[in-house]
């Protein structure tokens, strides 16, 4: 879990950002950011529970579901999210009742208030508006996303753990891939291994289709000679891992398949020299695309998708590696790099994805699982 020290540091960073942007307070209503700033991780199953966090220069208080543990705030209020094991259907209204009571009689005028435009329920916004009469509502989604793009040590520890769980799934999957086995069975093998490695229920999904560039696992037997792209994602304790490996189904590897694989693997040999702080994601994508075009099969097409993306609380974060959208890479980014190329002549193709941490001393691969077609 995120540490109390890490959450306190992020809360201080948020307050500094509020001061710099002349904001008197902020409302954090996305459960992911509630976790980021307070350390309270709300369960995603069966539903992602709702919460409301208020932060100003002097205080912080949180309205959250009952029984979710401690939170790094000055005041915690809880609502009943289920009754006698039946899930309640009115979480926002229950939060609103507590919110109205907490703001009742508030005499402090709020000039400018920050809010998450992607997440705040209108009912809650109306209650805040009626109680404190802010002069201006300022969306702070981009401000928070910028903070989250640079990972703190406790976040990196959780990402590393998700990678370990993902690698355990790959180890099991690699043994399961045999002609005649269904894609669904391969996926289930990976999920079982992920749960066992984690010692708890985690989310493990991704592209699990053979002889295609990607997609959900199907009830389809895989066939000898196909290239099986397994782009596996694991979500554990609030943070994502995203990796990709490609395996041959059966024993026979054609020269074309091997040469495509070697090309994608070579990209990762180059990555530490181009995925560096200060680089722009667009330029990194262009360099990956140029390397892939050196293979005759992809001289015209290059890489047909993004070259990667930042990762953390969300599977896809900014900056990313795209031909028309990037962003400046910084120390603390964790970037997934995923070169790929596909052609029916090779029974589709190869995608290899590793996760890299950008540090002041160089780029470090967080995913060490071997890259091998067999």
VEXGUPA-89442 format. One line per field, with one value per residue (C-alpha): residue number from 0; x, y, z. Coordinates in Angstrom, 1 decimal, padded with zeros to 4 digits. Layout:
N
num = (NUM/...)
east = (X/...)
north = (Y/...)
up = (Z/...)
This chain:
374
num = (0/1/2/3/4/5/6/7/8/9/10/11/12/13/14/15/16/17/18/19/20/21/22/23/24/25/26/27/28/29/30/31/32/33/34/35/36/37/38/39/40/41/42/43/44/45/46/47/48/49/50/51/52/53/54/55/56/57/58/59/60/61/62/63/64/65/66/67/68/69/70/71/72/73/74/75/76/77/78/79/80/81/82/83/84/85/86/87/88/89/90/91/92/93/94/95/96/97/98/99/100/101/102/103/104/105/106/107/108/109/110/111/112/113/114/115/116/117/118/119/120/121/122/123/124/125/126/127/128/129/130/131/132/133/134/135/136/137/138/139/140/141/142/143/144/145/146/147/148/149/150/151/152/153/154/155/156/157/158/159/160/161/162/163/164/165/166/167/168/169/170/171/172/173/174/175/176/177/178/179/180/181/182/183/184/185/186/187/188/189/190/191/192/193/194/195/196/197/198/199/200/201/202/203/204/205/206/207/208/209/210/211/212/213/214/215/216/217/218/219/220/221/222/223/224/225/226/227/228/229/230/231/232/233/234/235/236/237/238/239/240/241/242/243/244/245/246/247/248/249/250/251/252/253/254/255/256/257/258/259/260/261/262/263/264/265/266/267/268/269/270/271/272/273/274/275/276/277/278/279/280/281/282/283/284/285/286/287/288/289/290/291/292/293/294/295/296/297/298/299/300/301/302/303/304/305/306/307/308/309/310/311/312/313/314/315/316/317/318/319/320/321/322/323/324/325/326/327/328/329/330/331/332/333/334/335/336/337/338/339/340/341/342/343/344/345/346/347/348/349/350/351/352/353/354/355/356/357/358/359/360/361/362/363/364/365/366/367/368/369/370/371/372/373)
east = (000.0/001.0/002.9/001.8/005.0/004.4/000.8/001.8/004.4/001.8/-000.7/002.0/002.7/-001.0/-001.2/001.8/000.2/-003.0/-001.1/000.8/-002.5/-004.2/-006.8/-008.4/-009.4/-009.7/-012.2/-010.8/-013.6/-011.9/-011.2/-007.8/-006.7/-008.3/-005.8/-003.0/-003.3/-004.7/-003.6/-007.2/-007.6/-011.2/-012.1/-012.8/-015.0/-017.9/-017.9/-015.4/-016.8/-017.3/-015.6/-015.2/-011.9/-011.6/-008.2/-007.4/-004.4/-005.3/-007.2/-008.2/-011.3/-012.6/-016.1/-015.6/-017.3/-017.3/-014.7/-012.0/-009.2/-007.2/-006.7/-004.1/-006.5/-007.4/-011.0/-012.7/-016.5/-018.0/-021.2/-022.9/-022.2/-024.0/-026.7/-026.7/-024.5/-026.8/-025.1/-026.8/-027.6/-027.4/-023.7/-023.6/-026.7/-025.3/-022.1/-024.1/-025.9/-022.6/-021.2/-024.1/-023.8/-020.0/-020.3/-023.3/-022.6/-019.3/-018.3/-015.1/-015.6/-013.9/-012.8/-011.4/-012.0/-010.3/-012.3/-012.0/-014.0/-013.9/-015.4/-017.5/-021.2/-023.4/-025.3/-022.1/-021.0/-024.4/-024.1/-020.6/-021.8/-024.7/-022.6/-019.4/-020.3/-017.0/-016.4/-014.8/-014.5/-011.1/-010.6/-007.4/-007.4/-004.3/-002.5/-003.0/-002.1/001.1/001.9/001.1/003.3/006.4/006.3/007.3/009.3/006.2/004.5/007.5/007.6/003.9/004.6/007.5/005.2/002.6/005.4/006.4/002.9/002.7/005.9/004.6/001.6/004.0/005.9/002.8/001.4/004.6/004.3/000.6/000.9/000.6/-001.3/-004.9/-005.1/-007.7/-006.9/-009.3/-007.4/-004.2/-005.7/-007.1/-003.7/-002.2/-004.9/-004.5/-000.7/-001.2/-003.6/-001.3/001.8/-000.1/-001.7/-004.9/-007.4/-005.9/-006.9/-005.1/-006.2/-005.0/-004.5/-004.5/-005.1/-003.0/-002.4/-003.8/-002.3/-004.4/-007.8/-009.6/-009.1/-011.5/-012.7/-010.5/-007.8/-004.4/-002.5/001.1/003.1/001.1/002.7/000.9/001.1/000.4/000.1/-000.7/-001.9/-001.9/-003.6/-002.6/-002.8/-003.8/-001.0/-000.7/001.9/001.7/004.1/004.0/005.8/005.3/005.6/005.6/002.9/004.6/008.3/008.9/010.0/010.3/013.2/010.7/009.2/012.7/013.8/010.7/011.3/014.9/013.9/011.5/014.0/016.7/014.5/014.7/018.5/018.3/015.7/018.1/019.8/016.6/014.1/015.7/014.6/014.0/013.1/009.8/007.4/006.8/010.5/010.9/008.0/009.7/013.0/011.1/009.3/012.6/014.1/011.1/011.1/014.6/012.8/011.7/008.2/007.6/009.6/006.3/004.1/006.4/004.8/001.0/000.2/001.6/005.1/004.2/002.8/003.4/001.8/000.8/-002.6/-004.0/-002.8/-002.4/-001.0/000.8/003.3/002.9/004.8/002.7/003.3/001.1/001.0/003.9/005.0/008.4/009.8/010.9/012.7/010.2/008.2/007.5/007.1/005.9/007.6/006.0/007.4/005.3/005.0/002.4/002.1/000.0/003.1/004.5/001.1/000.6/003.5/005.5/005.0/007.5/006.8/008.9/008.4/011.2/011.8/013.5/016.0/018.8/021.3/019.8/016.8/016.0/014.0/011.4/010.4/013.1/011.2/013.2/012.3/012.2/009.9/010.0)
north = (000.0/003.6/004.8/007.5/009.4/009.3/010.5/013.3/014.4/014.4/016.3/019.0/019.1/019.6/022.5/024.1/023.8/025.3/028.3/028.7/028.7/031.0/028.3/028.5/024.8/021.7/018.9/015.5/013.1/010.4/007.4/006.9/010.4/009.8/006.9/008.9/011.7/009.8/006.2/004.9/002.3/001.7/-001.7/-002.0/-005.1/-005.3/-001.5/001.3/003.0/006.8/009.3/013.1/014.7/018.4/020.0/023.6/025.4/024.5/021.2/018.1/016.0/012.9/011.3/007.7/004.3/002.5/-000.1/001.0/001.6/004.7/007.8/010.5/013.3/015.5/014.3/011.2/010.8/007.5/006.5/003.1/001.7/-001.6/-002.8/-006.3/-007.4/-005.7/-002.9/000.5/002.3/005.9/006.5/010.0/011.0/009.6/011.5/014.6/014.4/014.3/017.0/019.4/018.9/019.4/022.7/023.9/027.3/027.7/031.3/031.2/032.6/030.5/032.6/030.0/026.3/023.5/020.4/017.3/018.0/014.4/013.1/015.4/014.6/017.5/017.0/017.4/020.4/022.1/021.6/023.1/026.0/026.7/026.5/028.4/030.4/030.2/032.9/030.5/026.8/025.8/022.3/020.8/017.5/018.4/019.8/016.5/014.4/016.3/015.5/011.8/011.4/011.6/008.6/008.7/005.8/004.2/004.2/002.7/-000.1/-000.9/-000.8/-003.2/-005.6/-005.5/-006.3/-009.3/-010.6/-010.1/-012.0/-014.9/-015.0/-015.0/-017.9/-020.0/-018.8/-019.7/-023.3/-023.4/-022.3/-025.5/-026.4/-027.2/-025.2/-022.4/-018.8/-018.7/-021.5/-019.6/-016.5/-018.5/-020.0/-016.5/-015.2/-018.1/-017.6/-013.9/-014.5/-017.0/-014.8/-011.8/-013.9/-012.1/-011.3/-008.9/-007.8/-009.6/-009.2/-007.9/-008.9/-012.7/-013.7/-015.8/-015.0/-011.5/-008.2/-008.2/-008.5/-010.5/-014.2/-016.3/-019.9/-020.8/-023.5/-022.1/-023.6/-024.6/-022.0/-019.0/-016.1/-015.5/-011.9/-011.8/-008.2/-008.7/-006.1/-006.6/-004.2/-004.7/-002.5/000.5/000.3/-001.2/-003.3/-003.5/-005.8/-007.8/-010.9/-013.0/-016.7/-019.3/-021.9/-025.2/-025.7/-024.5/-020.9/-019.5/-017.2/-014.4/-014.8/-014.8/-011.7/-009.8/-010.8/-009.8/-006.4/-005.7/-006.9/-004.7/-001.6/-002.4/-002.5/001.1/002.4/003.4/005.8/007.5/007.3/009.9/013.0/015.9/013.9/014.4/011.5/012.3/012.1/008.9/007.4/008.5/006.8/003.6/003.8/004.3/001.2/-000.9/000.3/-001.2/-004.6/-005.2/-006.3/-002.9/-000.5/001.1/000.7/001.2/000.8/000.8/002.0/004.0/003.3/003.4/005.4/006.4/004.2/004.2/004.6/004.3/001.9/004.8/008.1/011.1/011.6/009.0/008.0/008.8/010.3/013.3/013.5/013.2/015.3/015.9/012.9/013.5/011.8/009.7/008.7/005.0/004.4/001.3/000.9/-001.5/-001.8/-004.0/-005.2/-007.6/-009.4/-012.4/-013.8/-014.4/-015.6/-012.0/-010.6/-009.6/-007.0/-006.8/-004.4/-003.5/-000.9/001.7/004.0/007.3/008.2/010.9/008.1/006.5/004.5/001.3/-001.6/-002.7/-005.8/-008.4/-011.4/-012.9/-012.1/-015.4/-016.8/-020.2)
up = (000.0/-000.3/002.7/005.2/004.5/000.7/001.1/003.4/000.9/-001.9/000.2/000.9/-002.8/-003.6/-001.1/-002.7/-006.1/-004.8/-003.4/-006.7/-008.6/-006.1/-005.2/-001.7/-001.6/-003.7/-004.0/-004.8/-005.9/-008.0/-005.7/-007.4/-006.3/-002.8/-002.6/-004.0/-001.4/001.7/001.4/001.5/-001.3/-002.2/-003.7/-007.4/-006.9/-007.2/-007.7/-007.3/-004.2/-004.0/-001.8/-001.3/-000.2/000.8/001.0/001.9/003.4/007.0/007.0/005.1/005.5/003.8/003.4/002.5/002.8/006.2/007.0/004.5/007.0/008.0/005.8/006.1/006.8/009.7/009.8/008.5/008.1/006.8/005.1/005.0/001.5/002.2/004.6/005.9/002.9/000.3/-001.6/-001.2/-004.5/-003.1/-002.3/-003.7/-001.8/001.4/000.9/000.2/003.5/005.3/003.1/003.7/007.5/007.4/005.4/007.4/009.0/007.1/007.4/005.3/001.8/-000.9/-003.8/-006.2/-005.7/-007.6/-008.7/-010.8/-013.9/-014.9/-011.7/-009.4/-009.2/-009.8/-006.5/-004.5/-006.6/-006.0/-002.2/-002.1/-004.3/-002.0/001.2/000.4/-002.7/-004.6/-007.1/-009.6/-010.1/-011.6/-013.1/-011.7/-013.6/-015.6/-012.6/-010.7/-013.7/-014.0/-010.4/-010.8/-013.9/-011.7/-009.3/-005.6/-004.1/-002.5/-005.9/-007.6/-005.0/-005.8/-009.6/-009.1/-007.2/-009.9/-012.4/-010.3/-010.3/-014.1/-014.6/-012.6/-015.0/-018.0/-016.5/-016.3/-019.6/-021.5/-020.3/-021.2/-024.8/-026.9/-030.1/-029.3/-026.1/-026.2/-025.7/-022.8/-021.1/-021.6/-020.0/-017.1/-016.5/-016.3/-014.0/-011.6/-011.5/-010.8/-008.0/-006.4/-006.7/-005.2/-002.4/-003.0/-005.8/-008.4/-011.9/-014.7/-018.2/-021.6/-025.2/-025.1/-028.8/-031.0/-034.7/-034.3/-033.3/-030.1/-028.5/-025.7/-025.4/-027.4/-027.0/-029.9/-030.1/-031.0/-033.9/-034.5/-036.3/-035.0/-033.1/-029.8/-028.6/-024.8/-023.8/-020.1/-017.6/-013.8/-011.3/-007.7/-004.7/-006.9/-009.5/-013.0/-014.8/-018.6/-020.5/-023.7/-024.9/-028.0/-028.2/-031.0/-030.8/-031.2/-032.0/-035.5/-035.9/-039.5/-040.5/-041.0/-037.6/-036.0/-037.9/-036.9/-033.3/-033.4/-034.8/-031.9/-029.4/-030.8/-030.2/-026.4/-026.8/-028.0/-025.6/-022.7/-025.0/-026.4/-023.5/-021.4/-019.3/-021.6/-024.7/-026.3/-026.7/-030.4/-031.1/-029.2/-031.3/-034.5/-033.5/-032.6/-036.0/-037.9/-036.2/-037.1/-040.7/-041.1/-041.4/-045.0/-043.9/-042.3/-044.5/-045.6/-042.6/-039.7/-036.2/-036.6/-033.1/-030.2/-029.1/-025.4/-022.6/-019.0/-016.4/-012.7/-011.0/-014.5/-017.2/-019.7/-018.5/-020.1/-021.5/-024.2/-027.3/-030.3/-033.8/-033.0/-029.2/-026.8/-023.9/-022.2/-020.4/-016.8/-014.0/-012.1/-015.2/-015.6/-019.3/-021.1/-024.5/-026.9/-030.4/-032.7/-036.3/-037.9/-041.2/-042.2/-043.8/-040.3/-038.9/-037.7/-035.7/-032.6/-029.9/-027.0/-024.1/-021.1/-018.4/-017.8/-014.9/-015.8/-013.1/-012.8/-013.3/-016.3/-017.6/-015.6/-016.9/-014.3/-016.2/-016.5/-017.8/-020.7/-024.3/-026.1/-028.8/-027.2)
